[in-house]
Amino acid sequence: MTILTRLDEHASAPANRFPLPVRAGIGLKSQHYREILESRPDIGFFEVHAENYMGAGGPFHHYLQRIGENYPLSLHGVGLSIGAEHPLDEQHLDRLADLIERYQPASFSEHLAWSSHGGLFLNDLLPLAYDDTTLARVCEHIDRVQTRLRRPMLLENPATYVEFSRSTMDEASFIGEVVRRSGCGLLLDVNNAYVSSVNHRRDAYAYIRALPLAAVAEVHLAGFAEDRDDTGARLLIDNHGAAVDAAVWQLYAQVLELIGAVPTLLERDHDVPPLALLLQEARQAERLLERQPGQTQRVPR
């Protein structure tokens, strides 16, 4: 029995309260809770980091419940450690399933990375060796996630700074095979594609063209920090702490020409600015989305 067959048997998720609209969204930050409820900004959706809401109650859930009554939610995980060598943490997966049952988000996504080993949890998203052994393990883990959650998940392409010499396939081919075998969707992080391509001295557009673009269900945009490596070459750090760079905006426009308009998230996790500035950046993405064939002018709330 194939992984895809098992997914078909178990992926009958309950109906979402709101579908994810083909608009721009922003991350939901606690410093903006009250302002969002008071002003009801015209934004397509909010992304929520799953691990911030795995407690049973408290103010975070109070505000998320109220905001989720009026906006679609995209749930984004950072702690499943999809690429780890050991089995998935079933307690973590249970908490994630409870959260999804409680809020019925329009989508759930996780990273192609690992962040735990031997019972230790690391505050980072670490790269994988792209070989047959890793491929089988990642597909097995995605199968377990999708079966437990009763819905397909989206897998996000990583930002990387080093690579394994033992890899036997390139990253785009690896992701394509994961998508084909598991039936998961792809969260295309354009900033990650740009960061990794600069760091590894590759063509970001060619990398994106090689991905399974038909599986893209959501796009991420973010800012990066810049440094220099030991040779003096540019080293980009995916820190989500700045506005989207002009080069990433240009690459995003090229992506939309390839795949058409898809829901797009503006990420900012550090040095979070006032809500008005995040909404302004989201509107920049929406102007590009609205240029795509078949897109209509958005209706303000």
C-alpha positions in Angstrom: 0.0 0.0 0.0 1.5 3.3 -1.0 1.8 6.4 1.2 -0.5 8.3 -1.2 -3.2 5.6 -0.8 -3.0 5.7 2.9 -3.4 9.5 2.8 -6.5 9.2 0.6 -8.0 6.9 3.2 -7.5 9.2 6.1 -7.5 12.8 4.8 -11.2 13.5 5.3 -10.8 16.6 7.4 -13.8 18.5 8.8 -14.9 21.5 6.7 -12.8 24.6 7.4 -14.6 27.6 9.0 -13.0 29.8 6.3 -11.0 28.8 3.2 -7.6 30.5 2.7 -8.4 33.3 0.2 -6.1 34.2 -2.6 -4.9 37.3 -0.9 -2.0 38.4 1.3 -1.9 37.6 5.0 0.4 38.5 8.0 1.6 36.6 11.1 -0.6 37.1 14.2 1.5 38.7 16.9 0.4 39.2 20.5 1.3 43.0 20.5 -1.4 43.5 17.8 -4.2 41.5 19.3 -6.2 44.4 20.6 -5.7 46.6 17.6 -6.8 43.9 15.3 -10.1 43.4 17.2 -10.7 47.1 17.4 -9.8 48.1 13.8 -10.8 44.9 11.9 -8.1 45.5 9.3 -8.6 44.5 5.6 -6.3 41.5 5.5 -6.7 38.2 3.8 -5.7 35.9 6.7 -3.5 35.5 9.7 -0.8 32.9 10.2 -0.4 31.3 13.7 2.6 29.5 14.9 1.2 26.3 16.4 3.7 25.9 19.3 2.6 29.3 20.7 -1.0 27.9 21.3 -0.5 24.4 22.6 -1.7 25.3 26.1 -5.3 24.7 27.1 -6.2 28.3 27.8 -4.9 31.7 28.7 -4.9 35.1 26.9 -3.4 33.8 23.7 -6.4 31.5 23.2 -8.8 34.2 24.2 -7.6 36.5 21.5 -7.1 33.8 18.9 -10.7 32.6 19.3 -12.0 36.1 18.8 -9.8 36.8 15.8 -10.5 33.4 14.3 -14.2 34.1 14.2 -13.6 36.8 11.6 -10.5 35.8 9.7 -9.2 32.6 8.0 -6.2 31.1 9.8 -3.1 29.4 8.5 -1.4 27.2 11.1 2.4 27.0 10.8 4.4 24.5 12.8 8.1 24.8 13.7 8.6 21.8 16.1 7.6 18.5 14.4 11.2 17.9 13.2 10.0 16.2 10.0 13.5 15.3 9.0 14.8 13.9 12.3 16.2 10.3 12.4 14.0 9.3 15.3 10.1 8.8 15.1 7.9 11.8 15.5 7.0 13.0 18.9 3.5 11.6 19.3 2.6 13.9 22.2 3.5 16.9 20.1 1.4 15.5 17.2 -1.5 15.0 19.6 -1.4 18.6 20.8 -1.2 19.7 17.2 -4.2 17.6 16.3 -6.2 19.1 19.2 -5.3 22.6 18.1 -6.4 21.9 14.5 -9.7 20.4 15.8 -10.3 23.5 18.0 -9.7 26.2 15.4 -10.2 24.4 12.0 -7.4 26.4 10.2 -7.6 26.6 6.4 -4.1 25.1 6.1 -1.3 23.5 8.1 2.4 23.7 7.1 5.7 22.5 8.5 9.4 22.8 7.5 11.7 20.4 5.6 14.2 20.3 8.4 15.1 18.7 11.7 15.3 20.3 15.2 15.6 17.4 17.6 17.9 14.5 18.3 18.2 12.0 21.1 15.6 13.7 23.3 17.2 17.1 22.8 15.3 20.0 21.1 17.3 22.6 19.3 16.2 26.2 18.6 16.9 25.9 14.9 15.8 24.4 11.7 18.7 22.2 10.5 19.4 20.9 6.9 19.0 17.4 5.6 21.1 15.1 3.5 19.2 14.6 0.3 19.5 10.8 -0.3 17.2 7.8 -0.5 17.4 7.1 3.2 16.3 10.6 4.2 13.7 10.6 1.5 12.0 7.4 2.9 12.1 8.8 6.4 10.7 12.2 5.5 7.8 10.6 3.5 7.1 8.2 6.4 6.9 11.1 8.8 4.7 13.2 6.5 2.4 10.2 6.1 2.1 9.9 9.9 1.3 13.6 10.2 -1.3 13.6 7.4 -3.0 10.4 8.8 -3.1 11.8 12.3 -4.4 15.2 11.3 -6.7 13.8 8.6 -5.7 16.4 6.1 -2.8 17.0 3.7 0.0 19.3 5.0 2.2 21.8 3.2 5.9 21.3 3.3 8.1 24.4 3.3 11.4 24.6 1.4 14.3 25.4 3.8 16.8 28.3 4.0 20.2 26.6 4.4 23.8 27.7 5.0 25.6 24.4 4.7 25.0 21.2 2.7 25.8 17.5 3.1 28.5 16.1 0.8 26.7 12.7 0.9 23.6 14.1 -0.8 22.7 12.2 -4.0 20.1 14.5 -5.3 19.6 18.3 -5.4 17.1 19.9 -3.1 14.4 20.7 -5.8 14.4 17.1 -7.0 14.2 15.8 -3.4 11.2 18.0 -2.7 9.6 17.0 -5.9 9.9 13.3 -4.9 8.6 14.0 -1.4 5.5 15.7 -2.9 5.0 12.9 -5.4 5.3 10.1 -2.9 3.4 11.6 0.1 0.7 13.7 -1.6 1.6 16.7 0.5 1.4 20.2 -0.9 4.2 22.8 -1.1 4.6 26.0 0.8 7.0 28.0 -1.4 9.1 30.3 0.7 10.5 32.7 -1.9 12.8 34.3 0.7 14.2 30.9 1.6 14.8 30.1 -2.1 16.7 33.4 -2.5 18.7 33.1 0.7 19.8 29.5 0.0 20.6 30.3 -3.7 22.8 33.2 -2.7 24.5 31.2 0.0 25.2 28.3 -2.3 25.9 30.5 -5.4 23.1 29.2 -7.4 20.3 30.7 -9.6 17.2 31.2 -7.4 14.8 31.4 -10.4 16.2 28.1 -11.8 15.8 26.5 -8.4 12.2 27.6 -8.2 11.5 26.4 -11.8 12.7 22.9 -10.8 10.3 22.6 -7.9 6.9 20.8 -8.2 5.1 24.1 -8.8 1.7 22.5 -9.4 1.7 21.6 -5.7 2.2 25.2 -4.4 -0.7 26.1 -2.2 0.8 29.0 -0.3 3.8 31.4 -0.6 5.9 33.0 2.1 7.8 36.3 1.9 10.2 37.6 4.5 13.2 39.7 5.1 16.8 38.6 5.8 20.0 39.8 7.4 23.3 40.0 5.5 26.8 39.1 6.6 30.0 37.8 5.0 31.5 34.3 5.2 35.2 33.5 5.7 35.9 34.1 2.0 34.2 37.5 2.0 31.2 36.3 0.0 27.6 37.3 0.8 26.0 35.2 3.6 22.3 35.7 4.0 20.5 34.8 7.2 16.7 34.0 7.2 15.9 36.0 10.3 12.4 37.3 9.5 13.5 40.6 11.1 13.3 43.1 8.2 11.1 44.2 5.3 11.1 42.0 2.2 14.1 42.8 0.1 13.7 44.2 -3.4 15.4 41.1 -4.9 12.8 38.9 -3.2 9.9 41.1 -4.4 11.3 40.7 -8.0 11.6 36.9 -7.6 8.0 36.8 -6.1 6.7 38.6 -9.2 8.4 36.0 -11.4 6.9 33.2 -9.3 3.4 34.6 -9.8 4.0 34.6 -13.6 4.8 30.9 -13.3 2.0 29.7 -11.1 -0.6 32.5 -10.9 -2.0 34.0 -7.8 -1.8 32.0 -4.5 -2.3 33.0 -0.9 0.8 34.8 0.2 2.1 35.4 3.8 4.3 38.3 4.9 6.4 37.0 7.8 7.9 39.1 10.5 9.0 37.4 13.7 11.7 39.7 15.0 11.8 43.5 15.3 8.1 43.4 14.7 6.9 46.8 13.5 3.5 48.5 14.1 0.5 46.8 12.5 0.1 49.5 10.0 3.5 48.8 8.5 2.8 45.1 8.2 -0.5 45.9 6.5 1.3 48.2 4.1 3.7 45.5 3.1 0.8 43.0 2.6 -0.9 45.5 0.3 2.3 45.5 -1.8 1.9 41.8 -2.3 -1.8 42.1 -3.0 -1.1 44.6 -5.8 1.0 41.9 -7.5 -1.6 39.3 -6.9 -4.3 41.4 -8.4 -2.3 41.7 -11.7 -2.7 38.0 -12.3 -5.3 36.8 -14.9 -8.6 36.0 -13.3 -8.0 38.0 -10.2 -10.7 40.5 -9.2 -10.4 43.5 -7.0 -10.6 42.6 -3.3 -13.7 43.7 -1.4 -12.7 45.6 1.8 -14.1 44.3 5.1 
